[in-house]
């Protein structure tokens, strides 16, 4: 515990980032931000790649590249015109930009077939073993394997 405290105190804090200053004129900045805001409002939470595809369809004159759009998105987030949400399912993370007013309509990625209801106990994660063992009346050996001790337990059974 002492070593953890020393390690935490030894770390340098993150440097403060200075505010982003856009190089475009204010009128052009307003046009770009309004278009991006409308795209995010209409199409819901979007990744940077999806936002860029919609911006290309609209054909904004002042937006020169995807990098420029990312800077504008960061500037809008800094001014709290947009928010960034993280869709974190399993080992995958997906960062989505959205307005403050849209409800996050996030689609969950499908689980692989090995996690389905007909999967054998050997293909399921070890964390599922205790749940399966409780369901079938077995006990967990600690190694993720199941030891059968009886028939399946039901709430409505009398015995």
N, CA, C and O of each residue as an XYZ file, in Angstrom:
636
protein
N       0.826     -1.188      0.000
C       0.000      0.000      0.000
C       0.875      1.259      0.000
O       0.567      2.242     -0.673
N       1.960      1.209      0.760
C       2.872      2.339      0.809
C       3.510      2.575     -0.566
O       3.679      3.713     -1.003
N       3.861      1.464     -1.236
C       4.484      1.575     -2.559
C       3.513      2.193     -3.568
O       3.924      2.969     -4.430
N       2.233      1.851     -3.462
C       1.228      2.424     -4.356
C       1.107      3.921     -4.151
O       1.005      4.675     -5.119
N       1.118      4.357     -2.901
C       1.036      5.789     -2.601
C       2.250      6.528     -3.160
O       2.112      7.621     -3.708
N       3.427      5.942     -3.024
C       4.645      6.570     -3.544
C       4.570      6.665     -5.060
O       4.942      7.687     -5.637
N       4.081      5.587     -5.725
C       3.970      5.607     -7.171
C       3.004      6.686     -7.644
O       3.270      7.377     -8.627
N       1.881      6.828     -6.940
C       0.896      7.847     -7.328
C       1.442      9.259     -7.145
O       1.177     10.137     -7.966
N       2.187      9.478     -6.097
C       2.740     10.801     -5.838
C       3.905     11.132     -6.761
O       4.196     12.303     -6.999
N       4.571     10.105     -7.281
C       5.728     10.322     -8.140
C       5.325     10.720     -9.561
O       6.131     11.300    -10.289
N       4.099     10.420     -9.959
C       3.655     10.735    -11.319
C       3.454     12.237    -11.493
O       2.968     12.934    -10.602
N       3.841     12.699    -12.661
C       3.610     14.107    -12.980
C       2.181     14.271    -13.465
O       1.663     13.393    -14.154
N       1.533     15.375    -13.120
C       0.158     15.579    -13.607
C       0.165     15.888    -15.105
O       1.172     16.326    -15.662
N      -0.971     15.651    -15.735
C      -1.113     15.961    -17.151
C      -0.969     17.458    -17.369
O      -1.494     18.242    -16.578
N      -0.283     17.870    -18.404
C      -0.201     19.309    -18.664
C      -1.545     19.841    -19.124
O      -2.287     19.149    -19.820
N      -1.856     21.054    -18.740
C      -3.115     21.678    -19.144
C      -3.033     22.023    -20.624
O      -2.059     22.605    -21.100
N      -4.082     21.646    -21.329
C      -4.130     21.936    -22.760
C      -4.679     23.346    -22.961
O      -5.637     23.754    -22.304
N      -4.061     24.076    -23.873
C      -4.587     25.407    -24.147
C      -5.813     25.282    -25.037
O      -5.943     24.301    -25.770
N      -6.707     26.246    -24.988
C      -7.924     26.169    -25.806
C      -7.596     26.158    -27.294
O      -6.622     26.765    -27.738
N      -8.422     25.461    -28.042
C      -8.232     25.366    -29.490
C      -8.681     26.672    -30.136
O      -9.752     27.196    -29.829
N      -7.855     27.182    -31.025
C      -8.198     28.394    -31.770
C      -8.295     28.028    -33.242
O      -7.311     27.607    -33.850
N      -9.478     28.187    -33.810
C      -9.673     27.875    -35.219
C      -9.152     29.001    -36.094
O      -9.276     30.178    -35.753
N      -8.568     28.629    -37.224
C      -7.959     29.620    -38.134
C      -8.974     30.203    -39.117
O      -8.703     31.222    -39.752
N     -10.121     29.577    -39.245
C     -11.111     30.044    -40.219
C     -11.826     31.290    -39.708
O     -11.890     31.512    -38.499
N     -12.365     32.105    -40.611
C     -13.126     33.286    -40.189
C     -14.395     32.875    -39.437
O     -14.912     31.780    -39.662
N     -14.902     33.730    -38.552
C     -16.062     33.370    -37.726
C     -17.299     32.953    -38.523
O     -18.026     32.052    -38.105
N     -17.546     33.607    -39.678
C     -18.717     33.261    -40.476
C     -18.605     31.839    -41.019
O     -19.570     31.075    -41.019
N     -17.396     31.507    -41.484
C     -17.158     30.170    -42.026
C     -17.215     29.127    -40.910
O     -17.741     28.032    -41.107
N     -16.676     29.465    -39.749
C     -16.720     28.565    -38.597
C     -18.159     28.288    -38.203
O     -18.513     27.152    -37.887
N     -18.981     29.312    -38.221
C     -20.387     29.138    -37.866
C     -21.101     28.232    -38.868
O     -21.914     27.397    -38.472
N     -20.809     28.388    -40.151
C     -21.414     27.543    -41.175
C     -21.011     26.087    -40.989
O     -21.851     25.190    -41.056
N     -19.718     25.855    -40.754
C     -19.201     24.492    -40.576
C     -19.817     23.848    -39.339
O     -20.302     22.718    -39.397
N     -19.796     24.572    -38.216
C     -20.309     23.996    -36.971
C     -21.813     23.738    -37.060
O     -22.301     22.740    -36.530
N     -22.548     24.629    -37.725
C     -23.996     24.422    -37.875
C     -24.259     23.164    -38.705
O     -25.148     22.380    -38.372
N     -23.498     22.967    -39.776
C     -23.691     21.793    -40.626
C     -23.357     20.500    -39.873
O     -24.101     19.523    -39.956
N     -22.249     20.498    -39.146
C     -21.859     19.314    -38.371
C     -22.895     19.040    -37.283
O     -23.269     17.891    -37.050
N     -23.351     20.094    -36.624
C     -24.352     19.926    -35.571
C     -25.646     19.329    -36.142
O     -26.242     18.438    -35.538
N     -26.073     19.826    -37.307
C     -27.286     19.311    -37.936
C     -27.136     17.843    -38.343
O     -28.073     17.057    -38.209
N     -25.952     17.483    -38.839
C     -25.692     16.090    -39.218
C     -25.788     15.185    -37.991
O     -26.439     14.141    -38.031
N     -25.135     15.592    -36.901
C     -25.155     14.769    -35.679
C     -26.545     14.721    -35.064
O     -26.935     13.714    -34.474
N     -27.290     15.811    -35.203
C     -28.648     15.842    -34.654
C     -29.581     14.929    -35.450
O     -30.445     14.262    -34.881
N     -29.399     14.907    -36.762
C     -30.284     14.115    -37.611
C     -29.951     12.627    -37.586
O     -30.852     11.792    -37.516
N     -28.667     12.292    -37.642
C     -28.270     10.891    -37.787
C     -27.849     10.235    -36.473
O     -27.393      9.091    -36.472
N     -27.997     10.943    -35.364
C     -27.729     10.332    -34.060
C     -26.259     10.235    -33.738
O     -25.444     10.868    -34.409
N     -25.890      9.457    -32.725
C     -24.470      9.316    -32.369
C     -23.673      8.723    -33.530
O     -24.030      7.674    -34.066
N     -22.598      9.401    -33.910
C     -21.782      8.964    -35.043
C     -20.311      8.915    -34.664
O     -19.845      9.685    -33.825
N     -19.597      8.011    -35.286
C     -18.141      7.983    -35.145
C     -17.566      9.084    -36.033
O     -18.286      9.707    -36.813
N     -16.281      9.309    -35.905
C     -15.632     10.330    -36.736
C     -15.720      9.943    -38.213
O     -15.977     10.793    -39.065
N     -15.508      8.669    -38.513
C     -15.560      8.213    -39.910
C     -16.959      8.401    -40.502
O     -17.099      8.858    -41.636
N     -17.989      8.051    -39.735
C     -19.359      8.224    -40.223
C     -19.699      9.702    -40.407
O     -20.361     10.074    -41.376
N     -19.251     10.533    -39.485
C     -19.492     11.972    -39.592
C     -18.820     12.520    -40.847
O     -19.398     13.344    -41.555
N     -17.605     12.064    -41.120
C     -16.870     12.523    -42.290
C     -17.606     12.122    -43.577
O     -17.657     12.904    -44.526
N     -18.172     10.915    -43.613
C     -18.928     10.477    -44.792
C     -20.133     11.396    -45.033
O     -20.405     11.782    -46.170
N     -20.848     11.740    -43.967
C     -22.008     12.632    -44.109
C     -21.586     14.044    -44.518
O     -22.276     14.702    -45.296
N     -20.453     14.504    -43.991
C     -19.963     15.841    -44.347
C     -19.571     15.882    -45.822
O     -19.812     16.880    -46.501
N     -18.968     14.804    -46.318
C     -18.601     14.754    -47.734
C     -19.846     14.780    -48.618
O     -19.836     15.388    -49.688
N     -20.923     14.118    -48.170
C     -22.165     14.132    -48.945
C     -22.739     15.547    -49.028
O     -23.232     15.971    -50.073
N     -22.665     16.272    -47.898
C     -23.180     17.641    -47.867
C     -22.304     18.552    -48.720
O     -22.812     19.448    -49.394
N     -21.000     18.330    -48.696
C     -20.079     19.121    -49.503
C     -19.805     20.495    -48.921
O     -20.010     21.505    -49.595
N     -19.343     20.548    -47.671
C     -19.007     21.825    -47.035
C     -17.777     22.432    -47.705
O     -16.761     21.760    -47.878
N     -17.875     23.676    -48.072
C     -16.791     24.353    -48.790
C     -15.616     24.668    -47.865
O     -14.464     24.538    -48.279
N     -15.878     25.073    -46.639
C     -14.815     25.518    -45.749
C     -14.039     24.403    -45.068
O     -12.957     24.638    -44.531
N     -14.588     23.183    -45.086
C     -13.924     22.063    -44.424
C     -12.960     21.416    -45.406
O     -13.376     20.844    -46.414
N     -11.666     21.510    -45.104
C     -10.660     21.085    -46.081
C     -10.304     19.612    -45.992
O      -9.983     19.001    -47.012
N     -10.351     19.029    -44.812
C      -9.933     17.635    -44.676
C     -10.591     17.007    -43.449
O     -11.252     17.683    -42.660
N     -10.391     15.707    -43.312
C     -10.924     14.989    -42.148
C     -10.221     15.486    -40.883
O     -10.837     15.590    -39.822
N      -8.941     15.789    -41.002
C      -8.175     16.313    -39.856
C      -8.763     17.649    -39.393
O      -8.881     17.902    -38.194
N      -9.123     18.488    -40.345
C      -9.738     19.784    -40.026
C     -11.075     19.564    -39.317
O     -11.405     20.269    -38.364
N     -11.859     18.557    -39.802
C     -13.138     18.263    -39.166
C     -12.932     17.779    -37.725
O     -13.701     18.139    -36.834
N     -11.904     16.970    -37.500
C     -11.634     16.473    -36.146
C     -11.271     17.619    -35.204
O     -11.650     17.602    -34.033
N     -10.545     18.603    -35.702
C     -10.198     19.774    -34.892
C     -11.460     20.569    -34.567
O     -11.635     21.039    -33.443
N     -12.344     20.716    -35.568
C     -13.599     21.437    -35.343
C     -14.465     20.687    -34.334
O     -15.080     21.306    -33.466
N     -14.518     19.350    -34.441
C     -15.286     18.548    -33.485
C     -14.734     18.726    -32.062
O     -15.497     18.847    -31.104
N     -13.420     18.739    -31.939
C     -12.804     18.930    -30.623
C     -13.119     20.327    -30.079
O     -13.370     20.494    -28.885
N     -13.102     21.324    -30.964
C     -13.430     22.699    -30.571
C     -14.886     22.793    -30.117
O     -15.190     23.462    -29.129
N     -15.785     22.120    -30.840
C     -17.201     22.131    -30.467
C     -17.424     21.418    -29.133
O     -18.260     21.829    -28.329
N     -16.662     20.344    -28.913
C     -16.764     19.630    -27.637
C     -16.252     20.490    -26.487
O     -16.809     20.472    -25.390
N     -15.198     21.234    -26.747
C     -14.620     22.126    -25.736
C     -15.616     23.212    -25.338
O     -15.677     23.618    -24.178
N     -16.389     23.673    -26.311
C     -17.409     24.692    -26.040
C     -18.742     24.096    -25.627
O     -19.736     24.813    -25.510
N     -18.770     22.800    -25.407
C     -19.930     22.035    -24.941
C     -21.124     22.141    -25.887
O     -22.277     22.197    -25.459
N     -20.818     22.166    -27.175
C     -21.873     22.096    -28.184
C     -22.153     20.629    -28.527
O     -23.259     20.281    -28.940
N     -21.149     19.780    -28.352
C     -21.267     18.342    -28.587
C     -20.755     17.597    -27.370
O     -20.064     18.160    -26.520
N     -21.105     16.319    -27.301
C     -20.516     15.479    -26.259
C     -20.013     14.196    -26.896
O     -20.498     13.766    -27.943
N     -19.035     13.597    -26.242
C     -18.420     12.376    -26.717
C     -18.829     11.264    -25.775
O     -18.626     11.364    -24.565
N     -19.407     10.199    -26.324
C     -19.799      9.071    -25.485
C     -19.013      7.847    -25.931
O     -18.589      7.743    -27.082
N     -18.830      6.931    -25.003
C     -18.073      5.718    -25.282
C     -19.010      4.527    -25.222
O     -19.670      4.299    -24.208
N     -19.068      3.779    -26.287
C     -19.828      2.541    -26.336
C     -18.821      1.426    -26.081
O     -18.050      1.062    -26.968
N     -18.832      0.889    -24.865
C     -17.827     -0.080    -24.448
C     -18.496     -1.418    -24.211
O     -19.165     -1.607    -23.196
N     -18.323     -2.345    -25.133
C     -18.883     -3.679    -24.999
C     -17.747     -4.676    -25.135
O     -17.128     -4.798    -26.192
N     -17.482     -5.391    -24.042
C     -16.401     -6.373    -24.069
C     -15.062     -5.708    -24.312
O     -14.754     -4.697    -23.681
N     -14.255     -6.257    -25.219
C     -12.937     -5.673    -25.479
C     -12.982     -4.510    -26.466
O     -11.951     -3.890    -26.730
N     -14.154     -4.203    -27.012
C     -14.259     -3.164    -28.041
C     -14.779     -1.855    -27.463
O     -15.715     -1.838    -26.664
N     -14.152     -0.764    -27.881
C     -14.612      0.570    -27.512
C     -14.935      1.327    -28.788
O     -14.246      1.199    -29.801
N     -15.987      2.110    -28.718
C     -16.372      2.922    -29.867
C     -16.735      4.303    -29.332
O     -17.627      4.434    -28.494
N     -16.043      5.329    -29.818
C     -16.305      6.691    -29.376
C     -17.236      7.364    -30.367
O     -16.970      7.393    -31.568
N     -18.335      7.907    -29.846
C     -19.365      8.490    -30.688
C     -19.611      9.937    -30.298
O     -19.675     10.270    -29.115
N     -19.747     10.793    -31.300
C     -20.100     12.192    -31.073
C     -21.607     12.327    -31.172
O     -22.232     11.711    -32.036
N     -22.191     13.122    -30.300
C     -23.622     13.367    -30.315
C     -23.899     14.750    -29.748
O     -23.044     15.357    -29.104
N     -25.108     15.236    -30.000
C     -25.507     16.507    -29.404
C     -25.968     16.231    -27.980
O     -26.130     15.075    -27.589
N     -26.174     17.268    -27.221
C     -26.615     17.101    -25.840
C     -28.082     16.697    -25.768
O     -28.544     16.227    -24.728
N     -28.816     16.873    -26.855
C     -30.254     16.691    -26.812
C     -30.715     15.355    -27.359
O     -31.842     14.940    -27.088
N     -29.867     14.664    -28.129
C     -30.282     13.378    -28.686
C     -30.036     12.276    -27.683
O     -29.036     12.280    -26.964
N     -30.963     11.327    -27.642
C     -30.788     10.180    -26.759
C     -29.812      9.226    -27.426
O     -29.895      8.991    -28.632
N     -28.879      8.672    -26.643
C     -27.900      7.771    -27.251
C     -28.561      6.484    -27.733
O     -28.882      5.606    -26.932
N     -28.761      6.377    -29.029
C     -29.348      5.199    -29.646
C     -28.194      4.322    -30.120
O     -27.907      4.257    -31.315
N     -27.538      3.654    -29.185
C     -26.324      2.905    -29.481
C     -26.696      1.468    -29.797
O     -27.411      0.809    -29.042
N     -26.198      1.001    -30.924
C     -26.425     -0.393    -31.287
C     -25.345     -1.249    -30.651
O     -24.154     -0.963    -30.778
N     -25.771     -2.302    -29.965
C     -24.831     -3.210    -29.319
C     -24.318     -4.199    -30.360
O     -25.112     -4.755    -31.119
N     -22.997     -4.432    -30.413
C     -22.498     -5.428    -31.349
C     -22.965     -6.822    -30.934
O     -23.127     -7.110    -29.749
N     -23.177     -7.676    -31.928
C     -23.641     -9.022    -31.632
C     -22.532     -9.836    -30.998
O     -21.355     -9.687    -31.328
N     -22.938    -10.702    -30.075
C     -21.960    -11.578    -29.447
C     -21.600    -12.698    -30.410
O     -22.426    -13.083    -31.237
N     -20.376    -13.234    -30.322
C     -19.990    -14.346    -31.185
C     -20.892    -15.562    -30.940
O     -21.524    -15.676    -29.890
N     -20.940    -16.453    -31.910
C     -21.823    -17.614    -31.835
C     -21.471    -18.538    -30.677
O     -22.342    -19.251    -30.177
N     -20.212    -18.542    -30.238
C     -19.822    -19.454    -29.163
C     -20.471    -19.066    -27.833
O     -20.440    -19.868    -26.899
N     -21.057    -17.871    -27.708
C     -21.705    -17.461    -26.470
C     -23.211    -17.715    -26.508
O     -23.928    -17.301    -25.597
N     -23.690    -18.381    -27.534
C     -25.116    -18.633    -27.671
C     -25.633    -19.619    -26.635
O     -24.862    -20.144    -25.831
N     -26.949    -19.872    -26.654
C     -27.563    -20.722    -25.646
C     -27.216    -22.186    -25.837
O     -27.323    -22.958    -24.884
N     -26.796    -22.610    -27.048
C     -26.496    -24.007    -27.268
C     -25.002    -24.303    -27.190
O     -24.568    -25.375    -27.612
N     -24.225    -23.395    -26.670
C     -22.785    -23.577    -26.573
C     -22.460    -24.530    -25.436
O     -23.150    -24.569    -24.417
N     -21.395    -25.296    -25.632
C     -20.990    -26.230    -24.585
C     -20.245    -25.469    -23.490
O     -19.761    -24.365    -23.740
N     -20.140    -26.035    -22.273
C     -19.471    -25.331    -21.182
C     -18.006    -25.032    -21.461
O     -17.443    -24.117    -20.861
N     -17.372    -25.790    -22.368
C     -15.960    -25.541    -22.645
C     -15.748    -24.304    -23.483
O     -14.662    -23.726    -23.450
N     -16.773    -23.863    -24.256
C     -16.598    -22.680    -25.088
C     -17.032    -21.405    -24.385
O     -16.796    -20.310    -24.896
N     -17.666    -21.527    -23.217
C     -18.116    -20.339    -22.502
C     -16.994    -19.800    -21.624
O     -16.120    -20.559    -21.205
N     -17.008    -18.499    -21.339
C     -15.984    -17.922    -20.468
C     -16.038    -18.530    -19.071
O     -17.088    -18.989    -18.623
N     -14.890    -18.527    -18.388
C     -14.799    -19.112    -17.053
C     -15.708    -18.398    -16.061
O     -16.148    -19.005    -15.085
N     -16.001    -17.102    -16.297
C     -16.846    -16.354    -15.371
C     -18.285    -16.858    -15.395
O     -19.040    -16.608    -14.456
N     -18.675    -17.564    -16.455
C     -20.026    -18.095    -16.549
C     -20.174    -19.396    -15.786
O     -21.294    -19.841    -15.536
N     -19.049    -20.020    -15.406
C     -19.094    -21.349    -14.799
C     -19.892    -21.358    -13.501
O     -20.677    -22.278    -13.273
N     -19.707    -20.349    -12.641
C     -20.422    -20.345    -11.371
C     -21.921    -20.189    -11.585
O     -22.715    -20.774    -10.848
N     -22.322    -19.395    -12.602
C     -23.741    -19.227    -12.909
C     -24.338    -20.545    -13.402
O     -25.420    -20.937    -12.964
N     -23.647    -21.223    -14.299
C     -24.132    -22.487    -14.825
C     -24.179    -23.546    -13.730
O     -25.114    -24.345    -13.678
N     -23.166    -23.555    -12.847
C     -23.129    -24.554    -11.785
C     -24.291    -24.372    -10.823
O     -24.878    -25.352    -10.365
N     -24.626    -23.127    -10.515
C     -25.742    -22.874     -9.608
C     -27.050    -23.307    -10.248
O     -27.952    -23.792     -9.565
N     -27.151    -23.133    -11.552
C     -28.379    -23.466    -12.255
C     -28.613    -24.978    -12.277
O     -29.750    -25.437    -12.173
N     -27.522    -25.752    -12.413
C     -27.657    -27.200    -12.529
C     -27.386    -27.934    -11.215
O     -27.369    -29.165    -11.198
N     -27.177    -27.220    -10.138
C     -26.982    -27.868     -8.852
C     -25.581    -28.404     -8.646
O     -25.369    -29.234     -7.763
N     -24.628    -27.958     -9.427
C     -23.253    -28.406     -9.255
C     -22.485    -27.401     -8.438
O     -23.051    -26.415     -7.966
N     -21.198    -27.642     -8.265
C     -20.371    -26.659     -7.582
C     -19.118    -26.396     -8.397
O     -18.659    -27.242     -9.164
N     -18.588    -25.221     -8.212
C     -17.455    -24.752     -8.995
C     -16.175    -25.268     -8.374
O     -15.999    -25.184     -7.158
N     -15.273    -25.804     -9.193
C     -14.000    -26.301     -8.689
C     -12.946    -25.209     -8.646
O     -11.838    -25.438     -8.160
N     -13.274    -24.021     -9.149
C     -12.324    -22.916     -9.140
C     -11.549    -22.811    -10.428
O     -10.961    -21.765    -10.701
N     -11.526    -23.865    -11.237
C     -10.774    -23.834    -12.482
C     -11.665    -23.575    -13.683
O     -11.208    -23.648    -14.824
N     -12.946    -23.269    -13.435
C     -13.852    -22.999    -14.528
C     -14.554    -24.245    -15.026
O     -15.340    -24.174    -15.971
N     -14.285    -25.392    -14.405
C     -14.969    -26.624    -14.796
C     -16.112    -26.884    -13.845
O     -16.137    -26.368    -12.727
N     -17.064    -27.694    -14.296
C     -18.262    -27.932    -13.515
C     -18.259    -29.368    -13.018
O     -17.895    -30.291    -13.746
N     -18.668    -29.543    -11.779
C     -18.812    -30.868    -11.208
C     -20.297    -31.091    -10.969
O     -20.930    -30.338    -10.229
N     -20.850    -32.116    -11.588
C     -22.274    -32.418    -11.445
C     -22.523    -33.082    -10.092
O     -21.838    -34.036     -9.725
N     -23.501    -32.573     -9.361
C     -23.861    -33.182     -8.081
C     -25.312    -33.588     -8.037
O     -25.742    -34.182     -7.048
N     -26.071    -33.303     -9.039
C     -27.479    -33.679     -8.998
C     -28.208    -33.190    -10.211
O     -27.604    -32.723    -11.176
N     -29.525    -33.300    -10.155
C     -30.350    -32.866    -11.272
C     -30.512    -31.350    -11.262
O     -30.105    -30.679    -10.313
N     -31.099    -30.828    -12.304
C     -31.332    -29.393    -12.408
C     -32.307    -28.952    -11.318
O     -33.325    -29.605    -11.091
N     -31.997    -27.845    -10.645
C     -32.807    -27.340     -9.535
C     -33.853    -26.400    -10.100
O     -33.533    -25.532    -10.913
N     -35.082    -26.558     -9.685
C     -36.166    -25.696    -10.122
C     -36.755    -24.997     -8.905
O     -36.766    -25.553     -7.807
N     -37.241    -23.785     -9.100
C     -37.846    -23.043     -7.986
C     -39.150    -23.694     -7.540
O     -39.527    -23.617     -6.370
N     -39.828    -24.328     -8.477
C     -41.160    -24.848     -8.180
C     -41.151    -26.298     -7.718
O     -42.204    -26.856     -7.413
N     -39.978    -26.911     -7.664
C     -39.958    -28.316     -7.240
C     -40.147    -28.434     -5.744
O     -39.733    -27.558     -4.985
N     -40.763    -29.501     -5.329
C     -41.037    -29.702     -3.906
C     -39.890    -30.387     -3.195
O     -39.868    -30.407     -1.964
N     -38.948    -30.942     -3.910
C     -37.876    -31.714     -3.260
C     -36.587    -31.185     -3.498
O     -35.596    -31.732     -3.014
